[in-house]
Amino acid sequence: MTRSRQRDIRRHAIVALPLLAALNCGAPEQDIHQPDPSSGVSDGLPNSEVPQFRVDPFWARELPNNWILGQVSGIAVDDQDHVWVLHRPRTLDARQRGEEGMCCVAAPPVIEFDPEGNVVSFWGGPGDGYQWPTSEHGIHVDSEDFVWIGGNAPDDAHILKFTKAGEFLLQIGQQGESGGSNDTENLGRPAGIRVDSEANEVYVADGYGNRRVIVFDSNTGAYKRHWGAYGERPEDLALPPYDPAAEPIRQYRGPVHDVAISHDGLVYVSDRTNNRLQVFQKDGKFVTEAFIRPETLGSGSVCGVTLSEDPDQRWLFISDSTNNVVWILDRETLEIRDHFGRLGKNAGQFYRLHTLGIDSQGNLYTTEVNVGQRVQKFDRVQP
């Protein structure tokens, strides 16, 4: 990856592609290309190198036992291409649970699907020896098949490690004990989690309360290091409102929402409401940054970050929870090459897009919170 590129990447030339989605679950699959003039995407000729996707409106299968999902706050794909979903059962109110009718029952917080979308296991919730988060947020399955879970409620100051069968193994941090962005024992409403299994380290995007990335030993939970924006020491002072015209601030605004680690040892951090993606070496040394639709206000444009499945991981996929699109970036240059999706409730559209997962075939999986409350699969297709 070229490390000499400019830091302040506000806008890049963008090559548009056919945007592929289905209009609704009952309609046949259709290819849709509707560039948003305000996005900066030009309606040029398709670039066959850039990944293209089509929604699969029939994935996953109907949930058993009259289950229904609350806000779906996390997704992960394991090495067998099983898809792991974390949702918030407590976000379902009486009307959504259908308490006055014939349905429904809140599903368990953790659900494992096979590649065809069938439920193969489920577990989660309070148990002996650990503190289940008040508001489930973030799930990761590492290369050793351990499942990591976090939470982003005001009292969630910890992450949990389980076996794939739901057996508790490790808790890092204590609920209600957050000491701020330089506390080395507790977290502060953590969001994304990734494990570097070769180094036995777990990286946490920390988070909705704190303003940092923090790294622990993934076997013992021992503190290793942490850093804030630009690799500097994080501070918890009040920050001015986000201003697209202002110089980038040198603190994460929050939430520090996701973290991903590339095969070549770079760490990608989502600084959601600053509308920026920052790149680091594993020791926290700042490399570069890119801004994604920097005029975005509200919840920000850089929510989740996922790398493509190819060995070189040429592409980055960014979920945008405000504009409700998935951005596709060239990882070498951090140029935006395309986007897909739009606000809506039909298949292929998003209502409060949240996190992303990818399988070994390059298919993407998306989650939605607020009243979106669903998982969608987007098949990688040939141009």
N, C-alpha and C positions, 0 to 999 in steps of 0.2 A: 504494500500500500504506500502510495506517495505521501510523505510526511511534510513536504514543503509547501503544500497547497495553502492558500490564504485561510486565516481563521474565520473571518467574518463573511461566510457564504450566505448572503441574503436571498439571492434568487439565481437560478440557473436557467439556461436554455433547456426547454423540456420538449421531448418528442412524444407526441400522443400516439396511443394505440387504440385499437378497438377495445371498448370496455364491455366485458362479457358478463351477462347476468340474465336470470329469468325474471319475467315480470311478476309472476305469482306461481304459487305451488301447483295450481291446476293447469297452467298453460305449458305448452312445449317449450323447450329451451330455446332462447333467442339470443342473438348477438346484438348488443346495444352499444352505441358509441354516441354519447351525449356530453361533449366537453363543457365544463362550466367556465364561461368567459372570465369570471372573477378569479379563477384559480391560477391563471397564468399559463394554462396548458394550451398549446397551439393545436389546431385541428389539421395536423400534417399527415404525411404518409406513415403507415404503420412501420415500426421497426421490429423485424422478426426476431431480433435477439432478446428483446425484453419479455419477461414472463407474462403470459396471458392466462386468464382464469375464467371459469364458468361455474356459476353456483349449482350445486346439487340440491334441489329443493326437497329431496326425499331422505336426506341424511340428517339426523340419525333416525333409527326406528322409533316407533311409539314407545314411550316409557311404560314399564309394567306397574302394576299395583295402584293404578290411578295417580301416579306421581305427577307432580308439576314442579317446574324449576322457578326459583326466585331469581334475584339478580345473579347473573353468571359472571363471577369476578376473576376467574382464572382458568387457564387451559394449558395442557402440556401433552406432548406426544412422546411415548417411550420408544425404545429401540426396536420393539416389535410392531410399531405403528399403531399401538393402542392409544386411544385418546382419553386423557384424564381431565375431567371437568370439576371445578370447585364452584359451588354456588352458595347463596345465602338463604337458607330456608326461612329465617326470621323476617325477611323482607316481604313475605307473602301475607297480605292482610286477609280478613275473613271473607271479603268478596272474592279475592283471587283464589282462595282455597275452596270456594264454592260451598261454604258451610250451610247455605240455605238450599242447596240442591243436592245433586247426586255425586258430585266430585269436588274436591280433589284432596290429595295428601301430599304434603311437602316431601320431596325426595330427600334421601340422605345427602349430606354436604359434598361427599366425594363419590363420583361415579366414573367407572372405567368402561369404555366402549371398545369393541373390537373394530377392525378397519371397515367393516360393513355397517357399523353403527348399532350393533346389538350390545345391550348391557351385559357385562360379564362379571362385574363385582361392584360393591358399594359399601361404604362405611363412613365413619366420622361422627363428630360430636363429642361432648364431654366424656371423660373417662378417668380411670385411676392413674395417678402419677404425672399428669400433665394438665395444662390450662388451655382448654380449647378457646380460640379467639372469639371475641364478641362479634366481630364483623369479618367474615372470611374474605381474604384477599391474597391472591397469588398462589400458584401451585407449580411445582417443578419436579420432574422425575429424572434422577441423575443416571449416569451410565452403569451404576451398580444396582439400579432398580429400587433405590430409596426415594420415598415421596416426601417432599418438603412443602409446608403450608405456612402461610402468614395471616395476619389480620390487620385491618386499618382503623379500628375503632379508637377513640381517645385513650382507652386503657390497654390497648394491645401493644405490648412492648417486647414481643418475643416471636420466634419462629419455632416450628415443630418438625421433627423428622420421624417418619414411619417406614415400616416395610410396605410392600405393595398390598399385603393382606390387612394392613391397618394396625399392625403391632407397633406400639410406641417405642421409640429408641432414644430420642434426645430432645431436650428443650433448651434453646438459647435465649436468655433474657427472662424476666419475670413480669407477669401482667401487672400493670399499674405502677411500674417502677422506673419509667423513663426519666433519665436525667439530662436530656437534651442531646444536641448534635455531637458532643464530644464524650459522651458516656460510653465506656468501652465494655460494659457488661450488659446493658439493656438497649433495646431498640426504641423507635418512636413512630409507631403506626407504619410498619414496613409494608412494602408493596411487592416488587418483583424479586425473584430468587433464582440464582444460577449456581451450579456446582462445577468447579474445575477438579475433576476426579483425579487427574494426574498429580496435582499438587495437594490433594485433600483439603481444598478450600471452598467455602461457600460464600458467595458474593450476595449482598442484600442491597436493593434500592430502598433506602431508608430516609424518607418515605413521605407520608402525609403529615407527619409532625416534625421529624428531623430533616436535615438538608445535606445528605451525604450518601456515599457508598461505603459500606463497612464489610470487612472480610474476617471470617472466623475459620478455625480448623473444623472441617466437616465431620471429623470423628469425635473430637473432644469438646467442641464448642469454644475453645480458647480463642481469645481476641488476637488478631494478627495486625490489622492496620485499617485506617479509614481516611477518606478525603472528601472535600467538597468540590464545588465548581472550580475548574481550571487546576485541580489538584491542590488547592489551598485549604487552609483550616476553615471548616464551616463555622458560621456564627448564627445565633438565634435572635438577632436584633430585628426589629420591625423593618420591613422593606416598603418602598413606595409602590403604588399600583403599577402594573405592567404598562409600559408606553412603547408602542412599536417604533417610534421615532427616536427613542433614547438610546444611548450606548448600552450594550449588554452589561448587566450587572454581574459582579463577580461572586455571587452567591446563588445557589439553587433557590428558586422561588417556592417550589413545592407544588404538587407532590413530585418527589424524585420517584418516578413511577415504574421504571423497568430497567433491567440490566441484561446484557447478552455478551457472550465471550466467543470470539472467532477462533478458528483453528490456528491462525497465525499469531494468537496471543494479544489481540486488542480487545478492550472492554468498551462496550457501547452503553451509554447511559441516557435515559429519557428524562429530560427536564421539561415536564409537560407544559406548565403555564408560561414558561419562558420561550416556548415554541422552538426549542433547540435540542439537538442531539450532540452530546459530547463524547469524544473518543480518547481513551487513555491506554497506556501500557498497564500491565498487571500490577506494577508497583505504585500506581496512582499518578505517574507522570503524564501531564496533559499532552495530547497530540494535535487535535484539531476539533472543529465543531462545524455544524451546519444548522441553518435555520429553515424551518418548514412552515411556509405560509405565515410569515412573522406578523402580519396584520391581524391574526386570529386573537380574539379576546376570550372571555369565559373560561372554559376548562382547558384551553390550550390545544395544540395540534400534535404534540409528540407524546403519545400515550404508551404504546407498546412497541418493542423492537424485536424483530426476528430475522435471522440470517437464512439465506437460501440453502438448499440441500446439497448443492454441487460441492465437490472437494475444495474449490477455490472460494466458495461462498461469495460469488460475484455480486449478489443483490442483497439489499436490505429492505425489509418490509416494515412500515411504520403505521400503526393504527392511530387514527385521528378521531378523538372522541367528540370534538366540537363540529367539525365539518363532515363527520361521518363518512370518511373515505379511508382506503388503504393506499398509502403512498409507496411507490417503488423507486428506490434509489440505487444508483450505481455505487457499489461500496468503494471502488477505487477513488472516485472523484467526489462522492457524496452529492452528485447531481440528481435531481428529481427527473425520472424518465417517464413516469406515468402515474395514474391513480385509477382506482375503480370504486364503485359504490356511490351511494347518495343517501340523504335522509329519507326514511320511509320504513314501512312495516312489511312490505312484500319481500319475497325471496330475492336475495342479492342486494337488498337495501339494508340500512342500519339505523337503529335508534339507540344512541349512546353506545357506539362501538367502544370496546374496552381493550381486550388483549388478543394476542395471536399465537397460533401454534403452527408447525409445519411438519409433514411426515417425509419419509424417505423418497417418495415419488414427487415431492414438490407441491403437494396439495396443501392449501392453507385452511385453517380453522379459526373462526372468529367468535368472540363472546360479546354480549351486550348486557349492560346494567340498566339502572333506572327502571322503566317499564318495558325495555326491550326484552330482557329475560329469556335469551335463547342462545343456542349455538348454531353456527352455519358452517358448511363445508364448501370450499371453492376448489374445484378440480383444475389442476394445471392442464392446459390444452395446447396443442400445436398450432402455430399461426397458419 
